[in-house]
Each structure stands twice: as structure tokens, then as C-alpha cells.
Amino acid sequence: MTAKPQGAWRGVCLHGHFYQPPRENPWLNAVAREPSADPDHDWNRRITNECYRANAAARLVDHENRILALRNNYEWLSFDFGPTLMAWLEKHDPWVMQRLVEADRRSAKRLAGRGNALAQAYHHIILPLANRRDKETQVYWGIAEFRHRYGRNPEGMWLPETAVDHETLTVLAEAGIRFTILAPHQAARWRFVEGESTVWRDVRDGAIPYGRAYRYQCPNGKWIHLFFYNADIARGIAFERLLEHSSRLLSALRAAFADSNALSGEPWLVHAATDGESYGHHFKFGDMALAAAFQVLEKEATIELMNYAAFLDRFPVKAEVEIVPETAWSCAHGVGRWRTDCGCQSGAHPEWHQKWREPLREALDTVRDAMALHFEKQAAAMLRDPWAARNDYIHVLLKGTAEKEPFFQRHQLKPLGPDERRQVLELMEMQREAMAMYTSCGWFFDDVSGLETQMILAHACRAMELARLTGASPLEEIFLRILEKAPSNLPEMGHGAHVVRRLVMPKRISAFNVCAGVAMESLALKAPSRERLHVFRLRPLQERFLCEYPVPCQVGIIDVEDARTERNTRCAYAVVHFGGLDLRVSVKPMKDEAAFDPLVRNLQTCAVEGVASLLRCLDDMSEAEAYSLKDVPEDVRMGIAYRLAEDQLHFYTEFQKRFFSAHQALLWSLREWGIALPPDIKDSVRRIVERQILDVLKPVLKEENAREGHFRENGAEGTFRRQTFLARLEFLHTALASWGVPQDLPEVHRALTKAVRTELRRILESQGVPLEKLCLLVDIAQALRMGFKDWWIPTLWWELSKRLHHSDLSSHQRSCLRSLDVLSSCAFLS
């Protein structure tokens, strides 16, 4: 886009700060189910569906709500994504991460090499409240993570909660960060650096002109640039429904150019920063309003969509600023929200106090400082510079096991043995947890028992555990004693120490919990022991099915290794299954494998004597702990439950089919005589017909390529087989109406939707354009009168439709693709 003359130049830059706290259980490095996020598994998944993914393919629709096009909003939106959130996306939704990287690359191409993405301090710590070492590590880790994701150095960095002080800006400048974004009330005074108006102007009331960049001189003499966003637009987006329709957002942006400063002839950037979750999560369809606004602005003759780095390149900075230190965008009391009962809270419980905030910070600071001394003392004997090694440890987190050896080569004083390597890794993990326990969300909300506060307390408990494992004196007692001064608003919770004991410590997962879960899974599902469970590597050394009577029983030995720290625990187990979800396992450390055979013989003897004797034998295992299904990792527990329930449901379905076959004539007679079938019978009929349809579809759904299957489109025989196949489906579907049964088929719909989604992905990933199976699946959907409400199908179909625009397609293929357009509520081919 051609730059406008400076005197007439007007630009728009909207910034989205995208962030979620690290939700992973720190012992397992996996996110547990969060019931408050229902129907999704957890809040990361829910907000990804509503916001992060939605903005990567935002819908532009017509007056009938048919999708006309998709926009990657990140190509036009300045944005930063939390590093811990990016790690989660890499594992659970890599497509979103790919779109972010693509958006940064395309925006850089549009804006002379300046991409839209900004870095973020790693753990979202309130940096003014952190010590200098933690500030430096958080910035260094944020830069390294950004470089790993985007393949370039960041020019800007988002400060968590825009919390700032002089030292924080100094650390940013020393790290090579070019600019950051602040709220207007964080400016103290400003002036032009040359000309007639070099007098300082006090703007502590938030009245700093927002449309230009300012330079700030750090205490060490280095300079960094600051942007102060338009508070009215930011507030309107976040709280005042500017995203209700794109016209409202556009009107607010255009009105901002009527500002007296904007009319001065100076190049003027109307910009605002908000939580990125506003665009789709806080405001449903906010992603669509943003996309529609960007589409209009992209074509606007007098306004240019811009980002901060490109603005700095194009227009010289002519003003400087001084800041109000220890301030943030979401606290009217400086940074009180993260250390005192300042009065700032979510508003959900206006009568509640936050007296717990100060003791919480005191407890964390106390154990942090103790762990820092322990870290220095222990690591100094093995590493050249422990704190430099901590900074460099980010590369192990980003690249995994392959980076461990280079890490040791860079930092070890001498070649380290296995025990020393393990101790170094545990010390590094201790320091990582000691920073994660300061994640800002832990103080942001209303009570010490809140979900986010539980998260940071869990990180603190894991850090103290690692400190103990590396030889430190236990810190838990002093930690809990301080937390007793952190009162909860809930009488049943009492105080922070009780929250730790009641809500946090039950989340602890040890090697023995992992062993117990894997043993139960192996016996209940009659499968070999798995080799990996999240961060734990599992090596079964012995595995013996002992008996089926009086109850199924299995014994074994498993090595359980934490892949992060290389700590290995050898466990012996004995597990029994009483039926259903009633499983019981005893686990003990296995110090001598020679003791395994006597254990097996003892269990065999007890099994012969009966259930009571077998249970007594499990209870008498020396050094063993007993576990039930509720004590093992959640995903293992739920996997066992679902699998066993599925087996029982299959049995019930087969029973229904036999009943229906035996009494079909009688039931049809009742139907013909106008006697209504009981609801239970109707539901059975629907289930049976749905199962019959799934059986008919099974060959197609399993087939990788319809060209190699039984339902080819070409040739007389292929056409006949296809027609009879579709006729069979139509007959079964019509049978539902004949029985007076609702024609919704949720299992069929899920299976067919998944098949279409998979086939679209396969076509997009292939070099050619094999459309036979996709067309067949569309024909099936039409035969069953099914549309696609799945978010992915129009998203993938949009990509494919662009590729097929000039393709040579048969008439049947074109007809099927037009049908897919209709079934997906799209208008891509109109």
C-alpha cells in the first residue's frame, strides 16, 4: 500500500493481547478437566474454539448468514500470544499456531518487513514486583520463545497487565526490545524533543496524546519507544459493545480522527489495546465484527492499517515521555491488585475482601528467596554460571530432550554423571516453577480459593517438592504458616493453608499414582501397559496376568521416569478388578527385583484361598500404598470408564436389535392400528436404525480412497453400485418416519462430519485433487438429509474452493461441490 503524505496520513492499529494462565497440572504437565468450562474440557479449549481459532478464519457473511469468505484477522491485527498458551496450542491446536506464523509473515510482507506479532514476558508475571533476575529471565525467555515460533527477533514486547517501572523498561531496552504499549494513565509527562514547544506537559490524568510514538530514556541511558493507546476505544471494545456490529467499531475509529491532535497535520495513529479474548469470547461474533471492519478499512482510501514497528520506521519520533512507575492497565492503585487489598476485583462478589493477597505474595517471596539461595549453592558445584544456565534453559523447554546434551555442554563445569544431570534438571525445573507461581491471574480475582490462585499454589508446591528432592530443607511448613494469614471469603475454606491442603495437594501426581493408573488400565482393558503418560516415560519390566478367579489379578514391575528431570522410580504393583469401575491396586518401590517372584507366589496362594485372602495379601505388601480409580490421573480414569461403558452399551444395543427382530411384526401392527409405541420402544427403533446406517457406512468411512473401493463414480457397474448404496441409506432414513420416530441421528452425523473433515484435509495435503470420496460423502449427506454445522468444514472448504476455482471438474463433481456449499451454509461457489 502506498504511503500517504505525512501531513495527511491517518493510520489504524488495533492490538490484541491473547493470554491464558498455564493450566497444566505441574506434576503431570497436562490440563485437567475444568467443569466450569463445560461443554469443553477446559478453558483453554473453550476460548480457542470461541476466539483464537475463530480469528484465524473469521467469517464474512451475507444477509442470509451464508459464509462468503474467511479472513485471518491476525494479518491485520497487532497481537501477542502468551508463551505458555503457545506451548499448549502447539500440542492441542497447531493449526492456530500455523495461522499466527503465517499472519506475521504476510503482515511483514505488506509492511516492509515489520510483522504484526509482539513478544510477551514468559510467565505473565507482574514485572515491577519481580526481582531483577526474574525480570531478565522472563524477558529473555519471552524473546527466545518468540524467535522459536516466528523465526525472527521481536521488536515489541507486551508487558503483562502493562505493569511497568523504570527497571522493567531498562531490562527491555538492554534485551533489544524496540517498543512496548502502555495505558494513557501510565504517562507522567511528555514534551517535544525539538522546536518551540519543548516544555514538559503533565498528563497524570491520562490526557497524553495517543496518536504518536514517544521515546523514553532508561536510567542506564538506553532508549525505548512507548505507545499510549486510546483509552476510549479500548474501553468501548472491552466493555461498551463496540463489537456488536462492525459499523459501531468503524464509527468509533473514524471519530477518533476528529481529535484536535489528529487535526494538527501530524501523522496520526488511532490505536487501542485490549484483551484479545474480546474478539469472540467476551463478545460472541466479535471476531466477525473485527473481520468486517478490517475489510472496510483495507479498502479505505484515506486510512491505512498499520502496526507499531512499521509506524516507527515510517515516522520519526519527535516526543519523549516519563512514566508513572509501578502502574498497570487494570489497577487504579498502581500494582496494588497483585499485592494488597486495594479494592480492585472482578465484580462478581463486590462484598468480598482481598486481604489474602498480601500474605500470598509474602509466602511466595519467602520460598522464592530460600530456593534462590539453594539453587546458587547446589548448581555452583556443577555449572559455570547457574543464573546464565537458567536463562538458557528455555531452549530445553522449547526443543525437548534433543537439547539437553547441548545445554549441558554449554554450562557444565565438568562432565556430569546421571545423578548430577538429574539434580541440575530438577534445579532448573524448580526455578521454572518458582517463576510460574507468580502468574498474575493468581491475584486478579476474588478469593484465595479461586481456580487461578489454586494454579499458582500448585506451582509453588511443585517447586518446594523439587527443592526437597535436591537437598533443601523442607519449606512447606513456613509456607503454610504464612498462608494461614490469608483469609478466604468462604467460611468452609478458612485460609490459604487450608486451600493448599484441601484443593491443591490432592492434585499431586507421583510416580506411584502413574504406575497405579497404568496397571488398572492394562488389566481393565486387557491391553499391554502404555509406554508414555504425559511427561512420564514407562518401561514395563515384568507383567504377569495372575488369575481370572476369584477376581482378575495382574502383577508387574514398571520403571516410571519423569522425562523432564530423568528421575526414575521402579515400582512393583498388584492390581485386582472386582467388576465395573471397582479396581484396587497396591504399589511399592521395587528396590530388589529378586523379591518379585516371592511376591507373585504369595499372591497366587492367597488367590486360591479366595477374595478376602487376596485383598489381605494386597494390604500386607510391605511399603505399599493402596490406590483406587479416583487416585489416578484423570484421563486414565476417564478412558477406563468410557471404554467399559462402551462395552456395556454395545451389549445393550445388541439386546435391542434381537428384541426388535423378534417382535417387529407385532410392533408394526400396533403402529398400523394407531396405537402409539412407548417412548422406550421408539428410542430403541431409532438406535437400531442408526446402527444399521452406521453398518452400511462402515466400508466407506474406513476406506482411504473411494477410487480404490466399491463405490466408484465411473463406469456402469460403479454407477449402479453407488445408486443402490445411496438408495439403501435413503430407505433406512425413511423407515424412521414410517415408525413415527425422530429422524435425528447424532452418531451418524458425528461420523459423517468427521469423515468429511478428514477427507477435506487429505485433499488439501495432497498434490492432486482426488474428489471421488468427498463427492460420495456429500451424496450420503444428501441422502440422509444432513447438513454440516461443524466449524472446520467451511474453513477447510474455503481453502479447497480457492484451489478448485480453475480446475477441470466433471458435471457430477461440480454438482456435489455446490451441494457441499449449501450443506455447509456457504456461498463460496456463488
TORGURO-652132 format. One record per residue (C-alpha): y, x, z. Coordinates in steps of 0.5 Angstrom, whole numbers, padded with zeros to 4 digits, always signed. Layout:
N
YXZ;...
This chain:
830
+0000+0000+0000;+0007+0003-0002;+0011+0004+0004;+0018+0000+0005;+0025+0004+0005;+0026+0006+0012;+0032+0001+0013;+0028-0005+0011;+0021-0003+0014;+0017-0008+0018;+0010-0007+0021;+0005-0011+0025;+0000-0007+0029;-0005-0011+0034;-0009-0007+0039;-0016-0010+0042;-0019-0007+0048;-0026-0008+0048;-0030-0006+0054;-0035-0009+0059;-0038-0005+0065;-0044-0001+0065;-0049-0007+0067;-0055-0003+0067;-0059-0002+0073;-0058+0005+0075;-0065+0007+0077;-0068+0004+0070;-0062+0004+0065;-0064-0003+0063;-0060-0009+0063;-0063-0014+0068;-0062-0022+0066;-0056-0025+0069;-0057-0032+0070;-0049-0034+0069;-0049-0031+0062;-0054-0037+0060;-0057-0038+0055;-0056-0031+0053;-0060-0026+0057;-0054-0022+0060;-0046-0022+0059;-0046-0016+0054;-0051-0020+0049;-0047-0026+0050;-0040-0023+0049;-0043-0019+0043;-0045-0026+0040;-0038-0029+0041;-0034-0023+0040;-0036-0016+0038;-0041-0019+0032;-0036-0025+0030;-0030-0020+0029;-0035-0015+0025;-0036-0021+0020;-0030-0026+0021;-0031-0033+0018;-0025-0035+0013;-0027-0043+0012;-0024-0049+0007;-0022-0056+0009;-0030-0058+0010;-0031-0052+0014;-0035-0048+0009;-0035-0041+0009;-0031-0038+0004;-0031-0031+0005;-0032-0026+0011;-0027-0021+0014;-0029-0014+0018;-0023-0015+0023;-0024-0008+0025;-0021-0006+0019;-0014-0009+0020;-0014-0009+0028;-0013-0002+0032;-0018-0002+0037;-0022+0002+0042;-0029+0000+0045;-0032+0003+0052;-0036+0009+0051;-0042+0005+0056;-0041-0001+0051;-0042+0003+0045;-0048+0006+0048;-0051-0001+0049;-0049-0003+0042;-0053+0003+0039;-0059+0000+0042;-0058-0007+0042;-0054-0009+0036;-0053-0002+0032;-0050-0007+0026;-0044-0008+0030;-0043+0000+0031;-0044+0001+0024;-0039-0004+0022;-0034-0001+0027;-0035+0006+0024;-0034+0003+0017;-0028+0000+0019;-0025+0006+0022;-0027+0010+0015;-0024+0004+0011;-0017+0004+0015;-0017+0011+0015;-0017+0011+0007;-0012+0005+0007;-0007+0009+0012;-0007+0016+0009;-0013+0019+0014;-0011+0015+0020;-0017+0011+0022;-0016+0005+0027;-0021+0007+0032;-0018+0010+0039;-0022+0013+0044;-0023+0011+0052;-0024+0014+0058;-0031+0014+0059;-0033+0010+0065;-0026+0006+0065;-0024+0009+0072;-0017+0008+0074;-0015+0015+0073;-0009+0015+0077;-0013+0014+0083;-0018+0019+0081;-0018+0027+0083;-0016+0032+0077;-0023+0034+0076;-0026+0027+0075;-0019+0025+0070;-0021+0031+0066;-0029+0030+0065;-0027+0022+0064;-0022+0024+0058;-0027+0030+0056;-0033+0025+0056;-0029+0020+0052;-0027+0025+0047;-0034+0027+0046;-0037+0020+0045;-0031+0018+0040;-0033+0024+0036;-0040+0023+0036;-0039+0016+0034;-0034+0016+0029;-0034+0024+0026;-0027+0025+0028;-0023+0027+0033;-0019+0022+0037;-0011+0021+0036;-0010+0016+0041;-0014+0014+0048;-0014+0008+0052;-0013+0009+0059;-0017+0004+0063;-0012-0002+0065;-0007+0002+0062;-0007+0005+0069;-0002+0012+0069;+0001+0017+0073;+0004+0024+0071;-0002+0028+0072;-0006+0023+0067;-0002+0024+0061;-0002+0031+0063;-0009+0031+0062;-0009+0027+0056;-0004+0032+0053;-0008+0038+0054;-0014+0035+0051;-0010+0034+0045;-0009+0027+0045;-0003+0025+0041;-0001+0018+0044;-0003+0012+0049;-0001+0005+0050;+0003+0002+0056;+0005-0004+0058;+0013-0005+0058;+0014-0005+0066;+0011+0002+0066;+0017+0005+0063;+0022+0007+0068;+0028+0009+0063;+0029+0011+0056;+0034+0015+0051;+0035+0017+0044;+0034+0025+0043;+0040+0026+0039;+0046+0022+0036;+0052+0019+0040;+0047+0014+0045;+0043+0020+0049;+0045+0016+0055;+0039+0014+0060;+0038+0007+0060;+0034+0004+0066;+0028-0001+0064;+0024-0002+0070;+0025-0010+0069;+0020-0009+0063;+0026-0009+0057;+0024-0003+0054;+0025-0004+0046;+0018-0004+0044;+0018-0003+0036;+0019+0004+0036;+0015+0010+0039;+0017+0015+0045;+0016+0022+0047;+0014+0023+0054;+0015+0031+0057;+0009+0032+0062;+0010+0036+0068;+0007+0042+0064;+0012+0042+0059;+0007+0039+0053;+0009+0032+0050;+0005+0026+0048;+0007+0020+0045;+0008+0013+0048;+0008+0006+0045;+0010+0000+0050;+0007-0007+0047;+0011-0013+0046;+0009-0017+0052;+0011-0024+0050;+0006-0023+0044;+0001-0020+0048;+0001-0026+0054;+0001-0031+0048;-0005-0028+0045;-0009-0027+0052;-0006-0034+0056;-0002-0038+0052;-0007-0041+0046;-0003-0037+0040;-0010-0036+0037;-0011-0044+0037;-0009-0043+0030;-0007-0037+0025;-0001-0041+0024;+0001-0040+0031;+0000-0033+0031;+0004-0031+0025;+0010-0035+0027;+0010-0031+0034;+0009-0025+0030;+0015-0026+0025;+0019-0029+0030;+0019-0022+0034;+0023-0019+0028;+0029-0023+0030;+0029-0019+0036;+0036-0015+0036;+0033-0008+0036;+0029-0010+0030;+0035-0012+0026;+0038-0006+0027;+0036-0003+0021;+0031+0002+0025;+0024+0002+0022;+0020-0003+0027;+0013-0004+0029;+0011-0011+0032;+0005-0009+0036;+0001-0012+0042;-0005-0010+0046;-0010-0015+0049;-0017-0015+0052;-0021-0015+0045;-0025-0021+0048;-0019-0026+0047;-0021-0026+0040;-0028-0030+0040;-0030-0030+0047;-0024-0032+0052;-0022-0037+0046;-0027-0040+0041;-0026-0038+0034;-0020-0033+0036;-0024-0028+0031;-0023-0033+0025;-0015-0034+0027;-0015-0027+0027;-0018-0026+0020;-0014-0032+0017;-0007-0028+0020;-0010-0022+0017;-0011-0025+0010;-0004-0027+0010;-0001-0021+0013;-0005-0017+0008;-0001-0020+0002;+0006-0021+0006;+0011-0017+0001;+0016-0015+0007;+0011-0014+0013;+0006-0008+0013;-0001-0008+0017;+0000-0001+0021;-0004+0003+0026;+0000+0007+0031;-0003+0014+0028;+0000+0012+0021;+0006+0010+0024;+0007+0016+0028;+0006+0020+0021;+0011+0016+0017;+0017+0015+0022;+0020+0021+0026;+0020+0020+0034;+0027+0019+0036;+0027+0017+0043;+0024+0019+0050;+0022+0016+0056;+0020+0017+0063;+0015+0013+0066;+0014+0009+0073;+0008+0013+0076;+0001+0009+0079;+0002+0003+0075;-0002-0001+0071;-0002-0007+0066;-0006-0012+0070;-0003-0011+0077;+0004-0013+0079;+0004-0008+0085;+0002-0001+0082;-0005+0000+0082;-0006-0004+0089;-0011-0008+0085;-0016-0002+0086;-0015+0000+0093;-0011-0006+0097;-0011-0013+0099;-0005-0013+0094;-0005-0021+0092;-0008-0020+0085;-0014-0023+0084;-0018-0027+0078;-0015-0034+0081;-0022-0037+0081;-0021-0037+0089;-0014-0037+0091;-0015-0038+0098;-0020-0032+0099;-0017-0025+0101;-0019-0018+0098;-0019-0014+0105;-0025-0011+0103;-0022-0007+0097;-0019-0001+0101;-0026+0000+0105;-0030+0000+0099;-0025+0006+0096;-0026+0009+0102;-0033+0009+0103;-0034+0011+0095;-0029+0017+0096;-0032+0020+0102;-0039+0020+0099;-0036+0023+0093;-0033+0029+0096;-0039+0030+0100;-0043+0030+0094;-0038+0035+0090;-0039+0040+0096;-0046+0039+0095;-0046+0040+0087;-0042+0046+0087;-0046+0049+0093;-0053+0048+0089;-0051+0048+0082;-0047+0055+0083;-0054+0059+0084;-0057+0056+0077;-0050+0055+0073;-0045+0060+0071;-0039+0054+0072;-0042+0048+0075;-0036+0043+0073;-0036+0046+0066;-0043+0044+0065;-0041+0037+0068;-0036+0036+0062;-0041+0039+0057;-0047+0034+0060;-0044+0029+0056;-0048+0032+0050;-0054+0031+0053;-0053+0024+0054;-0051+0023+0047;-0056+0026+0044;-0062+0026+0049;-0068+0030+0050;-0067+0035+0044;-0060+0037+0047;-0063+0039+0054;-0065+0046+0052;-0059+0048+0048;-0055+0045+0054;-0059+0050+0059;-0058+0056+0054;-0050+0055+0054;-0050+0054+0062;-0056+0057+0066;-0055+0064+0070;-0062+0066+0068;-0068+0063+0065;-0070+0057+0070;-0077+0054+0072;-0079+0047+0071;-0077+0045+0079;-0070+0049+0078;-0069+0045+0071;-0071+0038+0075;-0066+0040+0080;-0060+0041+0075;-0061+0035+0071;-0061+0031+0078;-0055+0034+0080;-0052+0032+0073;-0054+0025+0074;-0052+0025+0081;-0045+0027+0078;-0045+0022+0073;-0047+0016+0078;-0041+0019+0082;-0036+0017+0077;-0040+0011+0074;-0039+0008+0082;-0031+0008+0080;-0032+0003+0074;-0025-0001+0075;-0029-0008+0075;-0032-0007+0082;-0025-0008+0085;-0022-0013+0080;-0025-0020+0082;-0025-0024+0088;-0031-0021+0093;-0035-0015+0095;-0041-0019+0094;-0039-0020+0086;-0043-0018+0081;-0039-0013+0078;-0038-0010+0085;-0046-0010+0086;-0046-0006+0080;-0041+0000+0083;-0045+0000+0089;-0052+0000+0086;-0049+0007+0082;-0047+0009+0089;-0054+0008+0092;-0057+0012+0086;-0052+0018+0087;-0054+0018+0094;-0061+0018+0093;-0060+0024+0088;-0056+0028+0093;-0062+0027+0098;-0067+0029+0092;-0063+0035+0091;-0063+0037+0098;-0057+0034+0101;-0056+0031+0108;-0057+0023+0107;-0050+0020+0106;-0053+0013+0106;-0051+0012+0114;-0044+0014+0114;-0043+0010+0107;-0046+0003+0110;-0042+0004+0117;-0035+0005+0113;-0037-0002+0108;-0038-0005+0115;-0030-0006+0115;-0031-0009+0108;-0031-0017+0110;-0034-0022+0105;-0030-0028+0104;-0037-0031+0104;-0040-0032+0111;-0047-0031+0109;-0045-0024+0106;-0042-0022+0112;-0039-0015+0110;-0040-0010+0104;-0046-0006+0108;-0050-0013+0108;-0049-0014+0101;-0052-0007+0100;-0058-0008+0104;-0059-0016+0101;-0057-0015+0094;-0056-0008+0092;-0062-0004+0095;-0068-0010+0092;-0066-0008+0085;-0068-0001+0086;-0074+0001+0082;-0078+0007+0084;-0084+0011+0080;-0089+0006+0084;-0085+0000+0082;-0086+0002+0075;-0093+0004+0076;-0095-0003+0079;-0092-0006+0073;-0095-0003+0068;-0102-0003+0072;-0101-0011+0072;-0099-0012+0065;-0105-0008+0063;-0110-0012+0067;-0107-0019+0066;-0106-0018+0058;-0113-0014+0057;-0109-0008+0054;-0108-0001+0055;-0103+0002+0059;-0096+0003+0055;-0093+0010+0055;-0086+0008+0056;-0082+0003+0060;-0074+0004+0059;-0073+0011+0062;-0080+0013+0065;-0085+0016+0061;-0092+0014+0063;-0098+0018+0062;-0105+0015+0064;-0110+0020+0066;-0115+0015+0069;-0116+0008+0067;-0122+0004+0069;-0124-0003+0069;-0128-0004+0075;-0131-0011+0075;-0130-0018+0073;-0133-0021+0079;-0131-0023+0084;-0124-0022+0081;-0122-0018+0075;-0120-0011+0078;-0118-0005+0075;-0116+0002+0078;-0113+0008+0075;-0108+0014+0075;-0102+0015+0072;-0096+0020+0071;-0089+0017+0072;-0084+0021+0069;-0076+0020+0069;-0074+0022+0062;-0067+0024+0065;-0069+0028+0070;-0076+0030+0069;-0078+0029+0076;-0086+0027+0075;-0090+0022+0080;-0097+0022+0080;-0099+0015+0082;-0106+0012+0084;-0107+0004+0083;-0112-0001+0084;-0110-0008+0081;-0113-0015+0082;-0112-0021+0078;-0113-0028+0082;-0111-0032+0076;-0105-0035+0073;-0099-0030+0076;-0102-0028+0082;-0103-0021+0081;-0104-0016+0087;-0103-0008+0086;-0103-0002+0091;-0100+0004+0089;-0100+0011+0093;-0098+0018+0091;-0104+0022+0088;-0104+0029+0091;-0111+0031+0089;-0115+0028+0083;-0122+0029+0087;-0120+0023+0091;-0120+0018+0086;-0128+0018+0085;-0129+0016+0092;-0123+0011+0092;-0127+0008+0086;-0134+0008+0090;-0130+0005+0096;-0127-0001+0092;-0134-0002+0088;-0137-0003+0095;-0132-0008+0097;-0132-0012+0091;-0140-0013+0092;-0138-0016+0099;-0133-0021+0096;-0126-0022+0095;-0124-0022+0102;-0127-0015+0103;-0124-0012+0096;-0117-0014+0099;-0118-0011+0105;-0120-0005+0102;-0113-0005+0098;-0110-0006+0104;-0113+0000+0107;-0112+0005+0102;-0108+0011+0105;-0101+0012+0104;-0101+0006+0099;-0096+0001+0098;-0097-0007+0096;-0094-0010+0090;-0094-0017+0087;-0091-0019+0081;-0084-0020+0084;-0083-0013+0086;-0084-0010+0079;-0079-0009+0073;-0076-0016+0071;-0078-0015+0063;-0085-0013+0065;-0086-0019+0070;-0083-0024+0064;-0087-0021+0059;-0094-0022+0063;-0091-0029+0065;-0089-0031+0058;-0096-0028+0055;-0100-0032+0060;-0096-0039+0059;-0097-0038+0051;-0105-0037+0052;-0105-0044+0056;-0100-0047+0051;-0105-0045+0046;-0111-0048+0050;-0107-0055+0051;-0105-0055+0043;-0112-0055+0041;-0114-0060+0046;-0108-0065+0043;-0111-0063+0036;-0118-0065+0038;-0116-0072+0041;-0111-0074+0035;-0117-0072+0030;-0122-0077+0035;-0117-0082+0035;-0113-0082+0029;-0115-0089+0026;-0114-0092+0033;-0107-0090+0033;-0105-0091+0026;-0108-0099+0027;-0103-0099+0033;-0098-0097+0029;-0099-0102+0024;-0100-0108+0029;-0093-0106+0031;-0095-0103+0038;-0090-0097+0040;-0094-0091+0041;-0093-0088+0048;-0088-0082+0048;-0093-0077+0050;-0097-0079+0044;-0091-0079+0040;-0090-0072+0042;-0097-0070+0041;-0097-0072+0034;-0090-0068+0033;-0093-0062+0036;-0100-0063+0032;-0096-0064+0025;-0091-0058+0027;-0097-0054+0028;-0100-0056+0021;-0094-0054+0018;-0094-0047+0021;-0101-0046+0019;-0099-0048+0012;-0093-0043+0012;-0097-0037+0015;-0099-0034+0009;-0092-0034+0006;-0089-0032+0013;-0094-0026+0013;-0093-0024+0006;-0088-0018+0005;-0087-0019-0002;-0088-0026-0006;-0089-0023-0012;-0096-0020-0010;-0098-0027-0006;-0101-0033-0008;-0094-0037-0010;-0091-0033-0016;-0086-0037-0019;-0088-0034-0026;-0094-0037-0030;-0097-0044-0031;-0102-0042-0025;-0097-0040-0021;-0092-0045-0022;-0098-0050-0021;-0100-0047-0014;-0093-0047-0012;-0092-0054-0013;-0098-0056-0010;-0096-0052-0004;-0089-0055-0003;-0092-0062-0004;-0097-0061+0002;-0091-0059+0006;-0087-0065+0004;-0093-0069+0005;-0093-0067+0012;-0086-0067+0014;-0086-0075+0011;-0092-0076+0016;-0087-0075+0022;-0083-0081+0019;-0090-0085+0018;-0092-0084+0025;-0085-0086+0028;-0084-0079+0030;-0077-0075+0030;-0077-0070+0025;-0074-0064+0028;-0079-0058+0028;-0076-0053+0032;-0082-0048+0032;-0082-0048+0024;-0074-0048+0024;-0074-0041+0028;-0080-0038+0024;-0077-0040+0017;-0070-0038+0020;-0073-0031+0022;-0076-0030+0015;-0070-0032+0011;-0066-0027+0015;-0072-0022+0015;-0072-0023+0007;-0064-0022+0006;-0065-0015+0010;-0070-0013+0006;-0067-0014-0001;-0060-0011+0002;-0064-0005+0004;-0068-0004-0003;-0066-0001-0009;-0067-0007-0014;-0066-0015-0013;-0073-0018-0012;-0071-0025-0010;-0078-0028-0011;-0080-0029-0004;-0072-0031-0002;-0073-0037-0007;-0079-0039-0005;-0077-0039+0003;-0071-0043+0000;-0075-0048-0003;-0079-0049+0003;-0073-0051+0007;-0071-0056+0002;-0078-0059+0002;-0077-0059+0010;-0070-0062+0010;-0068-0056+0014;-0061-0052+0014;-0059-0046+0017;-0055-0045+0023;-0056-0038+0024;-0050-0033+0025;-0054-0028+0021;-0056-0032+0015;-0049-0033+0012;-0047-0026+0014;-0053-0023+0010;-0052-0028+0004;-0045-0026+0004;-0047-0018+0002;-0052-0020-0002;-0048-0025-0006;-0043-0020-0008;-0048-0016-0011;-0051-0021-0015;-0045-0023-0018;-0046-0020-0025;-0054-0020-0024;-0058-0023-0030;-0062-0028-0026;-0067-0034-0028;-0064-0041-0028;-0069-0042-0022;-0066-0036-0018;-0059-0039-0019;-0061-0046-0017;-0065-0043-0011;-0059-0039-0009;-0054-0045-0010;-0058-0048-0005;-0058-0043+0000;-0051-0043-0001;-0051-0051+0001;-0056-0050+0007;-0052-0044+0010;-0046-0048+0009;-0042-0043+0005;-0038-0043-0001;-0040-0036-0004;-0042-0038-0011;-0037-0044-0012;
